[in-house]
Amino acid sequence: LAPHLRLRRKPVTVPPDKWWEAVQGEASPNLWALLVFMANTATRVSEALRLTWDDVDLKRQEATLGRAKNGKPRIVTLNAAVMEALKAKKEWEALKGNKRFRTGQVFNFGNRTNVYRSLKDACKRAGVDYYPTHSAGRHTFAKRGLAKGWSLKLLQLAGGWSDIKMPAENYGHMEQSEVRAA
C-alpha cells in the first residue's frame, strides 16, 4: 500500500451470509431487491432510490445511474441475483395492484429514512443485528470483489469510486481471513 494512503482506523462491517438469509425471509420484495441491487452494484442508497425503470435495460442487464456521488453517470451490470430480485419485485407489485407502485421508481421508498426503517424492522423480525445500507451495499460489494481476487484498481472501477484512494483506505487493510468470510 502506498505510504500516502492512510488506512481507515475502524474496520468496515459487512453482514455475514446468515444475516442475508435471515433478512431475505423478513424483507418485502421491494426491500430485498434494493439490498441485492446495492450489494451487487456498489450503489449507494441515494443512487438506488433515484433509479427509474427507464434507467434499467433488462435485456442488456444494465442500469444507468444518472448522477453518482462524483457527479458522473455510471453504468452498472445486473447479475443473475439482481435480475431475479427485480423480477420478483415486479411480480409482487403486479399482484399488489397498488397505485403507489406506479411512480416509475424502481425502489418505492420515497426517501432513505423509509429504507432505514424498513431494514431495521426486517432485522428485528429476523432476530439479527441491524447493518446500515452502506454496510449491506458498498462494503459487501467490496469484500466480495476482494474475495474473488480483484485488485484494488478493478474494485475501484467496478464500484464507481472516482480514484483508488477510497477503496485503498477503506479496504486495503483487510486480512485474507476477513475477505474469505465475506
C-alpha positions as semicolon CSV with decimal commas, in nm:
position;residue;x (nm);y (nm);z (nm)
1;L;0,000;0,000;0,000
2;A;0,137;0,341;-0,096
3;P;0,263;0,544;0,204
4;H;0,046;0,844;0,115
5;L;-0,271;0,635;0,156
6;R;-0,375;0,616;0,518
7;L;-0,576;0,321;0,633
8;R;-0,916;0,356;0,790
9;R;-0,891;0,316;1,167
10;K;-1,226;0,150;1,221
11;P;-1,272;-0,166;1,015
12;V;-1,574;-0,179;0,787
13;T;-1,857;-0,408;0,887
14;V;-2,024;-0,644;0,644
15;P;-2,327;-0,860;0,718
16;P;-2,245;-1,233;0,732
17;D;-2,416;-1,482;0,499
18;K;-2,656;-1,587;0,778
19;W;-2,775;-1,226;0,805
20;W;-2,865;-1,220;0,435
21;E;-3,059;-1,546;0,468
22;A;-3,249;-1,422;0,773
23;V;-3,330;-1,080;0,628
24;Q;-3,449;-1,227;0,299
25;G;-3,722;-1,413;0,487
26;E;-3,848;-1,092;0,651
27;A;-3,791;-0,824;0,387
28;S;-4,055;-0,717;0,138
29;P;-3,964;-0,788;-0,226
30;N;-3,907;-0,411;-0,261
31;L;-3,653;-0,402;0,025
32;W;-3,490;-0,730;-0,078
33;A;-3,445;-0,612;-0,438
34;L;-3,290;-0,288;-0,311
35;L;-3,044;-0,473;-0,084
36;V;-2,944;-0,719;-0,357
37;F;-2,907;-0,435;-0,606
38;M;-2,681;-0,232;-0,374
39;A;-2,467;-0,531;-0,272
40;N;-2,408;-0,636;-0,632
41;T;-2,358;-0,294;-0,792
42;A;-2,186;-0,093;-0,514
43;T;-2,472;0,155;-0,537
44;R;-2,539;0,399;-0,256
45;V;-2,894;0,406;-0,121
46;S;-2,947;0,759;-0,257
47;E;-2,838;0,647;-0,606
48;A;-3,066;0,344;-0,596
49;L;-3,366;0,548;-0,485
50;R;-3,324;0,783;-0,784
51;L;-3,326;0,491;-1,028
52;T;-3,628;0,471;-1,260
53;W;-3,738;0,183;-1,480
54;D;-3,635;0,398;-1,778
55;D;-3,277;0,374;-1,645
56;V;-3,289;-0,007;-1,645
57;D;-3,228;-0,217;-1,954
58;L;-3,332;-0,570;-1,857
59;K;-3,236;-0,714;-2,196
60;R;-2,879;-0,583;-2,172
61;Q;-2,879;-0,642;-1,795
62;E;-2,760;-0,289;-1,722
63;A;-2,875;0,012;-1,527
64;T;-2,759;0,370;-1,574
65;L;-2,714;0,570;-1,258
66;G;-2,773;0,925;-1,371
67;R;-2,577;1,104;-1,105
68;A;-2,332;0,930;-0,875
69;K;-2,164;1,099;-0,579
70;N;-1,875;1,203;-0,803
71;G;-2,126;1,378;-1,034
72;K;-2,074;1,142;-1,326
73;P;-2,322;0,890;-1,466
74;R;-2,231;0,526;-1,416
75;I;-2,347;0,207;-1,586
76;V;-2,376;-0,098;-1,362
77;T;-2,415;-0,461;-1,467
78;L;-2,714;-0,651;-1,332
79;N;-2,603;-1,002;-1,245
80;A;-2,833;-1,304;-1,206
81;A;-2,907;-1,229;-0,839
82;V;-3,015;-0,872;-0,920
83;M;-3,222;-0,983;-1,219
84;E;-3,401;-1,244;-1,005
85;A;-3,472;-0,992;-0,727
86;L;-3,602;-0,731;-0,973
87;K;-3,826;-0,989;-1,140
88;A;-3,970;-1,097;-0,805
89;K;-4,025;-0,732;-0,712
90;K;-4,211;-0,659;-1,037
91;E;-4,431;-0,967;-0,989
92;W;-4,506;-0,864;-0,629
93;E;-4,602;-0,514;-0,740
94;A;-4,831;-0,653;-1,012
95;L;-5,005;-0,873;-0,756
96;K;-5,045;-0,582;-0,514
97;G;-5,207;-0,369;-0,784
98;N;-5,135;-0,066;-0,571
99;K;-5,109;0,269;-0,750
100;R;-4,823;0,382;-0,526
101;F;-4,601;0,139;-0,715
102;R;-4,664;0,317;-1,045
103;T;-4,426;0,605;-0,979
104;G;-4,167;0,489;-1,228
105;Q;-3,911;0,448;-0,948
106;V;-3,751;0,106;-0,927
107;F;-3,742;0,109;-0,547
108;N;-4,053;0,263;-0,393
109;F;-3,947;0,405;-0,058
110;G;-3,975;0,779;-0,111
111;N;-3,661;0,853;0,090
112;R;-3,372;0,686;0,266
113;T;-3,531;0,720;0,611
114;N;-3,805;0,481;0,497
115;V;-3,538;0,237;0,379
116;Y;-3,360;0,251;0,715
117;R;-3,688;0,197;0,900
118;S;-3,788;-0,096;0,676
119;L;-3,446;-0,256;0,712
120;K;-3,444;-0,213;1,091
121;D;-3,791;-0,369;1,111
122;A;-3,688;-0,664;0,891
123;C;-3,375;-0,719;1,104
124;K;-3,582;-0,709;1,422
125;R;-3,834;-0,962;1,286
126;A;-3,545;-1,184;1,168
127;G;-3,372;-1,161;1,507
128;V;-3,045;-1,035;1,360
129;D;-2,832;-0,727;1,413
130;Y;-2,901;-0,419;1,203
131;Y;-2,640;-0,332;0,942
132;P;-2,667;0,008;0,773
133;T;-2,731;0,021;0,400
134;H;-2,371;0,123;0,329
135;S;-2,250;-0,195;0,502
136;A;-2,503;-0,411;0,319
137;G;-2,426;-0,234;-0,010
138;R;-2,085;-0,088;-0,089
139;H;-1,891;-0,266;0,186
140;T;-2,041;-0,603;0,090
141;F;-1,962;-0,536;-0,277
142;A;-1,600;-0,453;-0,191
143;K;-1,541;-0,755;0,031
144;R;-1,698;-0,990;-0,222
145;G;-1,486;-0,841;-0,501
146;L;-1,167;-0,882;-0,300
147;A;-1,269;-1,237;-0,207
148;K;-1,288;-1,309;-0,582
149;G;-0,928;-1,190;-0,614
150;W;-0,998;-0,846;-0,761
151;S;-0,724;-0,586;-0,740
152;L;-0,797;-0,254;-0,572
153;K;-0,791;-0,095;-0,919
154;L;-1,057;-0,333;-1,050
155;L;-1,260;-0,277;-0,733
156;Q;-1,235;0,099;-0,786
157;L;-1,356;0,076;-1,146
158;A;-1,633;-0,177;-1,081
159;G;-1,756;0,006;-0,771
160;G;-1,758;0,352;-0,925
161;W;-1,505;0,515;-0,694
162;S;-1,353;0,817;-0,869
163;D;-0,998;0,716;-0,772
164;I;-0,821;0,431;-0,599
165;K;-0,772;0,625;-0,274
166;M;-1,114;0,545;-0,123
167;P;-1,111;0,167;-0,177
168;A;-0,746;0,156;-0,068
169;E;-0,820;0,345;0,255
170;N;-1,136;0,152;0,332
171;Y;-1,050;-0,200;0,219
172;G;-0,671;-0,216;0,166
173;H;-0,610;-0,335;0,521
174;M;-0,827;-0,644;0,501
175;E;-0,680;-0,968;0,617
176;Q;-0,729;-1,266;0,388
177;S;-0,939;-1,438;0,657
178;E;-1,165;-1,132;0,672
179;V;-1,206;-1,131;0,294
180;R;-1,278;-1,506;0,282
181;A;-1,551;-1,463;0,546
182;A;-1,739;-1,216;0,323
